Amino acid sequence: MNDAYALTETTYYILLALYKPNHGYGIMQKAEELSEGRVRLAAGTLYGALNALCDKGWIVQLPVESGSRRKDYRLTEKGFAVLENELARLEKLVNEGKKVLEESK
């Protein structure tokens, strides 16, 4: 993927929370759990972010069951690629930082 994105922490954890399909409240809980409480999403923030991620093609809303208000989302192939690229970018930052610190000892 040629597009390089530096994701916000919120976006990163939303995408991570969607490693398997999930609904809004489940995404909020999973993001908080994965971030060890650093990322706490309010409903307005979450749904604004979900709409933006849908617009980018990184996630899709799954069909809503008849009579249900629950909206489930899942990562797209593009979303998985963005998440993988972000993981590689973060890993590179950490490795470069470790290298500099080790050289300065």
TIMI-2910 file (N, C-alpha, C, CB; in pm, 1 decimal, decimal comma, always signed):
<rs>
+----------+----------+----------+----------+----------+----------+----------+----------+----------+----------+----------+----------+------+
!      n_x !      n_y !      n_z !     ca_x !     ca_y !     ca_z !      c_x !      c_y !      c_z !     cb_x !     cb_y !     cb_z ! resn !
+----------+----------+----------+----------+----------+----------+----------+----------+----------+----------+----------+----------+------+
!    +85,1 !   -118,2 !     +0,0 !     +0,0 !     +0,0 !     +0,0 !    +88,7 !   +123,0 !     +0,0 !    -96,3 !     +0,6 !   +122,1 !  Met !
!    +67,5 !   +212,8 !    -91,8 !   +152,8 !   +330,5 !   -105,5 !   +115,2 !   +442,5 !    -10,1 !   +147,2 !   +381,3 !   -246,2 !  Asn !
!     -8,9 !   +445,5 !    +32,5 !    -52,6 !   +551,6 !   +123,1 !     +5,4 !   +526,5 !   +261,4 !   -207,4 !   +559,7 !   +129,3 !  Asp !
!    +75,3 !   +626,1 !   +314,7 !   +130,8 !   +614,2 !   +449,4 !    +48,7 !   +702,7 !   +541,5 !   +282,6 !   +653,8 !   +453,1 !  Ala !
!     -3,7 !   +642,9 !   +644,2 !    -86,0 !   +715,5 !   +740,0 !    -24,1 !   +703,3 !   +877,0 !   -230,9 !   +663,2 !   +740,6 !  Tyr !
!    -17,3 !   +814,0 !   +946,8 !    +16,0 !   +810,7 !  +1089,0 !   -118,5 !   +825,0 !  +1159,2 !   +121,0 !   +926,2 !  +1131,7 !  Ala !
!   -165,5 !   +717,0 !  +1215,4 !   -298,6 !   +716,1 !  +1275,7 !   -297,3 !   +783,2 !  +1411,9 !   -350,6 !   +573,1 !  +1288,4 !  Leu !
!   -409,2 !   +844,9 !  +1445,5 !   -425,0 !   +892,3 !  +1582,6 !   -440,7 !   +768,7 !  +1671,2 !   -548,7 !   +990,3 !  +1596,9 !  Thr !
!   -414,8 !   +786,5 !  +1798,6 !   -429,3 !   +674,3 !  +1891,3 !   -573,0 !   +623,1 !  +1891,3 !   -387,4 !   +715,9 !  +2033,5 !  Glu !
!   -668,8 !   +714,2 !  +1884,4 !   -810,2 !   +675,2 !  +1881,3 !   -840,7 !   +590,0 !  +1759,1 !   -900,3 !   +799,3 !  +1882,2 !  Thr !
!   -798,5 !   +635,0 !  +1641,4 !   -823,7 !   +559,1 !  +1518,5 !   -756,1 !   +423,8 !  +1523,8 !   -775,5 !   +636,8 !  +1396,0 !  Thr !
!   -633,5 !   +421,4 !  +1571,7 !   -558,8 !   +296,9 !  +1583,5 !   -635,7 !   +195,2 !  +1668,4 !   -420,2 !   +323,4 !  +1644,4 !  Tyr !
!   -685,7 !   +238,6 !  +1783,1 !   -756,1 !   +145,8 !  +1871,5 !   -894,4 !   +107,8 !  +1819,0 !   -769,3 !   +206,4 !  +2009,3 !  Tyr !
!   -959,7 !   +196,8 !  +1745,6 !  -1087,0 !   +159,2 !  +1682,4 !  -1062,2 !    +48,8 !  +1580,6 !  -1154,3 !   +282,2 !  +1614,1 !  Ile !
!   -959,3 !    +66,6 !  +1497,2 !   -927,9 !    -36,8 !  +1398,3 !   -888,2 !   -167,3 !  +1465,8 !   -815,6 !    +10,1 !  +1305,5 !  Leu !
!   -807,7 !   -159,4 !  +1571,6 !   -771,0 !   -280,8 !  +1645,1 !   -893,7 !   -349,6 !  +1704,2 !   -671,5 !   -247,3 !  +1756,5 !  Leu !
!   -987,3 !   -269,5 !  +1754,0 !  -1109,7 !   -324,6 !  +1813,6 !  -1195,6 !   -395,7 !  +1710,0 !  -1190,7 !   -213,7 !  +1880,4 !  Ala !
!  -1169,4 !   -366,5 !  +1582,9 !  -1246,5 !   -428,8 !  +1475,0 !  -1170,0 !   -543,0 !  +1408,9 !  -1283,9 !   -324,7 !  +1370,3 !  Leu !
!  -1072,6 !   -602,3 !  +1480,2 !  -1002,7 !   -718,9 !  +1426,4 !  -1103,0 !   -830,9 !  +1399,0 !   -892,3 !   -767,3 !  +1524,4 !  Tyr !
!  -1216,8 !   -823,6 !  +1466,6 !  -1331,5 !   -907,3 !  +1432,4 !  -1453,8 !   -815,1 !  +1438,3 !  -1346,0 !  -1033,0 !  +1531,1 !  Lys !
!  -1559,4 !   -844,2 !  +1364,0 !  -1674,8 !   -753,2 !  +1361,6 !  -1723,2 !   -720,4 !  +1502,1 !  -1789,4 !   -814,5 !  +1280,7 !  Pro !
!  -1765,1 !   -596,3 !  +1518,6 !  -1806,3 !   -549,6 !  +1650,0 !  -1907,3 !   -436,9 !  +1632,0 !  -1683,9 !   -502,4 !  +1734,0 !  Asn !
!  -1981,0 !   -408,8 !  +1738,1 !  -2079,7 !   -300,9 !  +1738,5 !  -2024,0 !   -183,5 !  +1818,5 !  -2215,8 !   -349,2 !  +1798,0 !  His !
!  -2091,7 !    -69,9 !  +1812,0 !  -2042,0 !    +52,6 !  +1872,3 !  -1998,9 !    +39,9 !  +2016,8 !  -2144,8 !   +155,7 !  +1863,0 !  Gly !
!  -2087,0 !     -9,2 !  +2102,7 !  -2051,7 !    -20,3 !  +2244,5 !  -1936,8 !   -118,6 !  +2263,9 !  -2173,8 !    -64,6 !  +2327,3 !  Tyr !
!  -1937,7 !   -226,7 !  +2186,5 !  -1829,3 !   -324,7 !  +2193,9 !  -1696,3 !   -264,0 !  +2152,7 !  -1860,6 !   -444,8 !  +2106,1 !  Gly !
!  -1697,7 !   -176,5 !  +2051,9 !  -1576,2 !   -107,7 !  +2007,8 !  -1524,8 !    -17,9 !  +2120,0 !  -1603,1 !    -24,6 !  +1879,0 !  Ile !
!  -1616,9 !    +54,7 !  +2183,3 !  -1578,5 !   +142,4 !  +2294,9 !  -1510,7 !    +61,5 !  +2406,0 !  -1702,8 !   +216,7 !  +2351,0 !  Met !
!  -1569,8 !    -50,7 !  +2441,8 !  -1514,6 !   -134,8 !  +2548,4 !  -1379,5 !   -193,7 !  +2509,7 !  -1611,9 !   -247,1 !  +2582,6 !  Gln !
!  -1369,9 !   -244,0 !  +2386,0 !  -1246,8 !   -308,8 !  +2341,2 !  -1133,1 !   -208,2 !  +2329,6 !  -1269,0 !   -378,6 !  +2207,1 !  Lys !
!  -1161,2 !    -88,3 !  +2279,8 !  -1057,4 !    +15,3 !  +2268,6 !  -1005,1 !    +52,8 !  +2406,5 !  -1112,5 !   +140,6 !  +2196,5 !  Ala !
!  -1094,7 !    +64,8 !  +2502,3 !  -1052,8 !    +97,6 !  +2639,0 !   -970,3 !    -16,6 !  +2698,3 !  -1175,8 !   +126,8 !  +2728,3 !  Glu !
!  -1013,3 !   -139,2 !  +2675,2 !   -941,2 !   -256,0 !  +2726,8 !   -802,4 !   -266,8 !  +2663,6 !  -1021,7 !   -384,8 !  +2700,5 !  Glu !
!   -794,8 !   -258,7 !  +2531,9 !   -666,7 !   -273,1 !  +2462,0 !   -568,2 !   -162,4 !  +2497,7 !   -689,2 !   -274,3 !  +2312,2 !  Leu !
!   -619,9 !    -42,4 !  +2521,5 !   -533,8 !    +72,0 !  +2553,1 !   -507,4 !    +84,8 !  +2702,8 !   -596,6 !   +200,4 !  +2501,3 !  Ser !
!   -555,2 !    -12,3 !  +2778,3 !   -541,3 !    -11,9 !  +2924,0 !   -596,2 !   +117,2 !  +2984,5 !   -394,2 !    -29,9 !  +2963,4 !  Glu !
!   -711,4 !   +161,5 !  +2930,1 !   -782,5 !   +275,8 !  +2984,0 !   -742,2 !   +411,1 !  +2927,3 !   -764,5 !   +278,5 !  +3128,1 !  Gly !
!   -638,8 !   +416,1 !  +2842,6 !   -595,0 !   +544,9 !  +2786,5 !   -696,0 !   +601,5 !  +2686,9 !   -459,4 !   +529,0 !  +2718,3 !  Arg !
!   -762,8 !   +515,3 !  +2612,8 !   -858,7 !   +560,7 !  +2511,4 !   -999,2 !   +527,9 !  +2559,5 !   -830,5 !   +494,2 !  +2372,2 !  Val !
!  -1071,9 !   +633,4 !  +2592,6 !  -1212,1 !   +619,6 !  +2633,7 !  -1294,7 !   +700,6 !  +2535,7 !  -1235,6 !   +667,9 !  +2782,8 !  Arg !
!  -1376,5 !   +631,6 !  +2461,5 !  -1452,3 !   +694,6 !  +2354,3 !  -1593,0 !   +730,3 !  +2399,1 !  -1458,1 !   +603,4 !  +2233,5 !  Leu !
!  -1630,6 !   +854,9 !  +2376,4 !  -1769,4 !   +895,7 !  +2395,6 !  -1845,4 !   +855,4 !  +2269,4 !  -1781,7 !  +1051,3 !  +2423,9 !  Ala !
!  -1974,1 !   +834,4 !  +2281,7 !  -2054,9 !   +788,9 !  +2168,3 !  -2042,5 !   +883,0 !  +2048,8 !  -2201,4 !   +776,5 !  +2209,4 !  Ala !
!  -2048,9 !  +1012,1 !  +2070,9 !  -2039,8 !  +1108,2 !  +1960,3 !  -1906,9 !  +1099,9 !  +1888,2 !  -2060,7 !  +1249,0 !  +2011,4 !  Gly !
!  -1800,0 !  +1087,1 !  +1964,8 !  -1666,2 !  +1074,3 !  +1906,2 !  -1656,0 !   +946,1 !  +1825,8 !  -1558,0 !  +1077,0 !  +2015,6 !  Thr !
!  -1704,3 !   +836,9 !  +1884,3 !  -1696,4 !   +707,5 !  +1817,9 !  -1772,5 !   +708,5 !  +1686,2 !  -1750,2 !   +598,0 !  +1908,6 !  Leu !
!  -1897,6 !   +752,4 !  +1688,1 !  -1977,2 !   +744,0 !  +1565,8 !  -1928,8 !   +840,0 !  +1458,7 !  -2122,4 !   +771,5 !  +1596,4 !  Tyr !
!  -1871,8 !   +953,9 !  +1498,7 !  -1808,5 !  +1042,7 !  +1401,4 !  -1689,1 !   +974,0 !  +1336,6 !  -1764,8 !  +1174,1 !  +1468,3 !  Gly !
!  -1608,5 !   +906,5 !  +1419,7 !  -1491,9 !   +834,3 !  +1368,8 !  -1534,1 !   +717,8 !  +1279,3 !  -1405,9 !   +782,9 !  +1485,2 !  Ala !
!  -1636,8 !   +643,9 !  +1319,2 !  -1683,5 !   +531,6 !  +1237,3 !  -1731,4 !   +579,2 !  +1101,4 !  -1795,6 !   +456,2 !  +1308,5 !  Leu !
!  -1803,7 !   +691,2 !  +1098,6 !  -1848,4 !   +746,5 !   +969,9 !  -1729,6 !   +785,0 !   +883,0 !  -1939,0 !   +868,9 !   +992,1 !  Asn !
!  -1628,3 !   +847,8 !   +942,8 !  -1508,5 !   +887,8 !   +867,4 !  -1434,0 !   +764,9 !   +815,3 !  -1414,6 !   +973,4 !   +956,0 !  Ala !
!  -1423,8 !   +661,1 !   +897,6 !  -1354,3 !   +539,5 !   +855,1 !  -1430,7 !   +467,1 !   +744,7 !  -1333,7 !   +445,9 !   +974,1 !  Leu !
!  -1563,5 !   +472,0 !   +750,7 !  -1645,3 !   +416,2 !   +641,5 !  -1621,4 !   +494,5 !   +513,0 !  -1796,3 !   +418,6 !   +678,6 !  Cys !
!  -1617,7 !   +627,6 !   +524,2 !  -1594,9 !   +713,4 !   +407,0 !  -1459,4 !   +685,1 !   +342,6 !  -1603,6 !   +861,4 !   +446,7 !  Asp !
!  -1359,0 !   +651,1 !   +423,8 !  -1225,4 !   +619,7 !   +372,0 !  -1218,1 !   +478,7 !   +314,0 !  -1121,6 !   +635,1 !   +482,3 !  Lys !
!  -1320,0 !   +397,9 !   +342,7 !  -1319,1 !   +260,3 !   +294,3 !  -1237,4 !   +166,2 !   +381,3 !  -1266,4 !   +256,4 !   +154,8 !  Gly !
!  -1206,3 !   +208,7 !   +504,3 !  -1127,2 !   +125,5 !   +593,7 !  -1213,6 !    +27,4 !   +671,2 !  -1049,1 !   +212,0 !   +689,7 !  Trp !
!  -1341,2 !    +61,6 !   +690,1 !  -1437,0 !    -26,8 !   +756,3 !  -1568,6 !    -19,9 !   +679,5 !  -1457,1 !    +12,8 !   +907,1 !  Ile !
!  -1654,1 !   -116,6 !   +702,5 !  -1789,0 !   -114,6 !   +646,4 !  -1888,0 !   -150,1 !   +755,5 !  -1801,9 !   -212,4 !   +526,3 !  Val !
!  -2006,9 !    -93,2 !   +742,0 !  -2115,8 !   -130,9 !   +831,8 !  -2180,5 !   -256,0 !   +775,0 !  -2220,6 !    -14,8 !   +848,4 !  Gln !
!  -2202,7 !   -352,8 !   +858,9 !  -2267,8 !   -476,6 !   +817,3 !  -2418,4 !   -454,7 !   +810,8 !  -2233,3 !   -592,8 !   +914,2 !  Leu !
!  -2489,5 !   -535,3 !   +733,1 !  -2635,2 !   -520,1 !   +725,7 !  -2699,6 !   -530,0 !   +863,9 !  -2695,0 !   -626,3 !   +632,7 !  Pro !
!  -2797,3 !   -444,4 !   +888,1 !  -2867,2 !   -440,8 !  +1016,6 !  -2981,8 !   -540,6 !  +1011,7 !  -2919,6 !   -297,1 !  +1049,1 !  Val !
!  -2991,9 !   -621,5 !  +1117,1 !  -3101,1 !   -717,5 !  +1124,5 !  -3233,4 !   -643,5 !  +1139,1 !  -3080,2 !   -815,7 !  +1241,9 !  Glu !
!  -3337,1 !   -697,3 !  +1080,4 !  -3468,9 !   -635,8 !  +1085,7 !  -3511,5 !   -613,8 !  +1230,8 !  -3572,1 !   -722,9 !  +1011,9 !  Ser !
!  -3551,8 !   -492,1 !  +1262,0 !  -3598,5 !   -457,9 !  +1395,1 !  -3487,6 !   -427,4 !  +1494,9 !  -3681,2 !   -568,3 !  +1447,2 !  Gly !
!  -3362,8 !   -438,8 !  +1453,1 !  -3250,7 !   -414,2 !  +1543,7 !  -3196,1 !   -273,5 !  +1523,0 !  -3139,4 !   -518,7 !  +1522,3 !  Ser !
!  -3148,2 !   -212,8 !  +1631,2 !  -3082,8 !    -81,8 !  +1622,0 !  -2932,1 !    -97,2 !  +1625,2 !  -3128,8 !    +10,2 !  +1735,8 !  Arg !
!  -2886,7 !   -219,2 !  +1651,0 !  -2743,5 !   -246,4 !  +1665,0 !  -2675,2 !   -242,8 !  +1527,9 !  -2720,5 !   -383,9 !  +1733,3 !  Arg !
!  -2569,7 !   -160,8 !  +1519,8 !  -2491,4 !   -150,7 !  +1397,1 !  -2355,6 !   -215,8 !  +1420,3 !  -2475,1 !     -1,9 !  +1352,7 !  Lys !
!  -2327,3 !   -317,4 !  +1341,2 !  -2198,4 !   -385,6 !  +1349,2 !  -2109,6 !   -337,6 !  +1234,8 !  -2216,4 !   -540,5 !  +1344,2 !  Asp !
!  -1980,7 !   -335,4 !  +1260,5 !  -1881,5 !   -290,6 !  +1162,5 !  -1772,2 !   -394,7 !  +1152,1 !  -1822,3 !   -152,4 !  +1201,1 !  Tyr !
!  -1700,6 !   -392,1 !  +1038,9 !  -1583,9 !   -478,7 !  +1022,1 !  -1480,1 !   -406,0 !   +938,3 !  -1623,0 !   -614,1 !   +956,1 !  Arg !
!  -1355,1 !   -447,8 !   +954,0 !  -1247,2 !   -394,4 !   +872,5 !  -1261,8 !   -441,3 !   +729,0 !  -1111,1 !   -435,8 !   +928,7 !  Leu !
!  -1221,5 !   -357,6 !   +634,7 !  -1211,0 !   -397,7 !   +494,9 !  -1066,5 !   -441,5 !   +470,0 !  -1253,3 !   -280,6 !   +397,8 !  Thr !
!  -1038,2 !   -491,5 !   +351,1 !   -899,9 !   -525,2 !   +316,8 !   -811,6 !   -402,0 !   +328,3 !   -891,4 !   -584,2 !   +174,5 !  Glu !
!   -863,4 !   -288,0 !   +283,2 !   -787,9 !   -163,4 !   +292,4 !   -763,0 !   -128,2 !   +439,2 !   -863,2 !    -48,5 !   +220,9 !  Lys !
!   -862,9 !   -148,0 !   +523,3 !   -848,2 !   -120,9 !   +666,0 !   -743,2 !   -208,9 !   +730,6 !   -980,1 !   -139,7 !   +736,2 !  Gly !
!   -742,2 !   -338,9 !   +693,7 !   -638,9 !   -428,7 !   +744,7 !   -501,1 !   -380,5 !   +700,9 !   -663,3 !   -573,1 !   +696,4 !  Phe !
!   -490,3 !   -338,5 !   +575,0 !   -361,4 !   -290,6 !   +522,7 !   -316,2 !   -165,1 !   +597,3 !   -371,7 !   -261,6 !   +371,1 !  Ala !
!   -409,0 !    -73,6 !   +622,9 !   -375,6 !    +48,3 !   +697,6 !   -327,6 !    +11,4 !   +837,3 !   -497,9 !   +143,8 !   +705,8 !  Val !
!   -396,2 !    -80,8 !   +901,5 !   -357,7 !   -123,1 !  +1036,6 !   -220,7 !   -191,3 !  +1035,2 !   -463,9 !   -218,4 !  +1095,6 !  Leu !
!   -197,2 !   -278,1 !   +938,4 !    -66,8 !   -343,8 !   +927,7 !    +43,8 !   -242,6 !   +902,8 !    -68,5 !   -447,9 !   +815,9 !  Glu !
!    +18,1 !   -143,7 !   +817,2 !   +117,8 !    -39,3 !   +790,8 !   +146,7 !    +41,7 !   +915,9 !    +70,2 !    +53,3 !   +678,8 !  Asn !
!    +42,7 !    +70,8 !   +993,2 !    +62,7 !   +147,0 !  +1116,8 !   +144,0 !    +66,0 !  +1216,6 !    -72,6 !   +187,2 !  +1178,6 !  Glu !
!   +116,2 !    -62,1 !  +1228,3 !   +194,3 !   -147,1 !  +1317,9 !   +341,2 !   -149,2 !  +1276,2 !   +137,5 !   -290,0 !  +1319,5 !  Leu !
!   +366,8 !   -159,4 !  +1146,3 !   +504,3 !   -158,2 !  +1096,3 !   +570,3 !    -23,1 !  +1123,3 !   +507,3 !   -189,8 !   +945,5 !  Ala !
!   +496,2 !    +85,4 !  +1105,0 !   +550,0 !   +219,4 !  +1129,2 !   +586,3 !   +236,1 !  +1276,5 !   +448,2 !   +327,4 !  +1086,5 !  Arg !
!   +495,8 !   +193,9 !  +1364,6 !   +521,4 !   +205,2 !  +1508,5 !   +639,6 !   +117,9 !  +1551,2 !   +396,1 !   +166,1 !  +1588,0 !  Leu !
!   +646,9 !     -1,3 !  +1495,0 !   +757,4 !    -90,9 !  +1526,9 !   +890,5 !    -29,1 !  +1483,2 !   +737,0 !   -228,2 !  +1459,3 !  Glu !
!   +891,3 !    +33,5 !  +1366,9 !  +1012,2 !    +99,7 !  +1317,6 !  +1052,3 !   +214,1 !  +1411,1 !   +990,4 !   +152,8 !  +1174,0 !  Lys !
!   +954,1 !   +293,5 !  +1455,2 !   +983,9 !   +402,1 !  +1548,3 !  +1046,4 !   +349,2 !  +1677,3 !   +856,9 !   +480,9 !  +1580,1 !  Leu !
!   +989,5 !   +242,9 !  +1730,4 !  +1040,7 !   +184,1 !  +1854,0 !  +1181,9 !   +131,0 !  +1832,4 !   +947,9 !    +71,3 !  +1903,4 !  Val !
!  +1203,5 !    +58,4 !  +1723,3 !  +1336,0 !     +2,3 !  +1696,5 !  +1440,5 !   +111,4 !  +1677,3 !  +1331,5 !    -87,0 !  +1573,4 !  Asn !
!  +1404,5 !   +218,5 !  +1606,4 !  +1498,2 !   +329,2 !  +1586,6 !  +1530,6 !   +396,6 !  +1719,8 !  +1440,3 !   +432,1 !  +1487,5 !  Glu !
!  +1427,7 !   +414,9 !  +1803,3 !  +1448,9 !   +473,9 !  +1934,4 !  +1539,8 !   +389,1 !  +2020,7 !  +1317,3 !   +494,4 !  +2003,9 !  Gly !
!  +1517,5 !   +257,7 !  +2020,3 !  +1601,8 !   +166,5 !  +2097,5 !  +1746,2 !   +172,2 !  +2048,0 !  +1547,9 !    +22,3 !  +2088,6 !  Lys !
!  +1763,1 !   +176,8 !  +1917,5 !  +1897,4 !   +182,2 !  +1860,3 !  +1971,9 !   +306,9 !  +1906,6 !  +1890,3 !   +178,9 !  +1707,4 !  Lys !
!  +1905,7 !   +419,7 !  +1902,1 !  +1968,6 !   +544,7 !  +1944,4 !  +2005,5 !   +538,3 !  +2092,3 !  +1875,2 !   +664,3 !  +1917,7 !  Val !
!  +1913,4 !   +489,5 !  +2173,6 !  +1940,2 !   +481,3 !  +2317,0 !  +2053,5 !   +383,9 !  +2349,2 !  +1814,4 !   +439,6 !  +2390,8 !  Leu !
!  +2059,5 !   +272,4 !  +2278,8 !  +2166,0 !   +174,2 !  +2301,2 !  +2301,1 !   +231,2 !  +2260,1 !  +2137,4 !    +44,3 !  +2223,4 !  Glu !
!  +2302,4 !   +309,5 !  +2150,9 !  +2427,4 !   +369,7 !  +2104,0 !  +2476,5 !   +477,1 !  +2199,2 !  +2409,0 !   +428,6 !  +1964,9 !  Glu !
!  +2385,7 !   +537,9 !  +2274,1 !  +2425,3 !   +646,8 !  +2362,6 !  +2474,9 !   +597,4 !  +2498,7 !  +2309,1 !   +741,2 !  +2382,1 !  Ser !
!  +2468,9 !   +467,2 !  +2521,6 !  +2514,7 !   +412,1 !  +2651,1 !  +2665,4 !   +402,9 !  +2656,3 !  +2453,9 !   +273,4 !  +2675,9 !  Lys !
+----------+----------+----------+----------+----------+----------+----------+----------+----------+----------+----------+----------+------+
</rs>
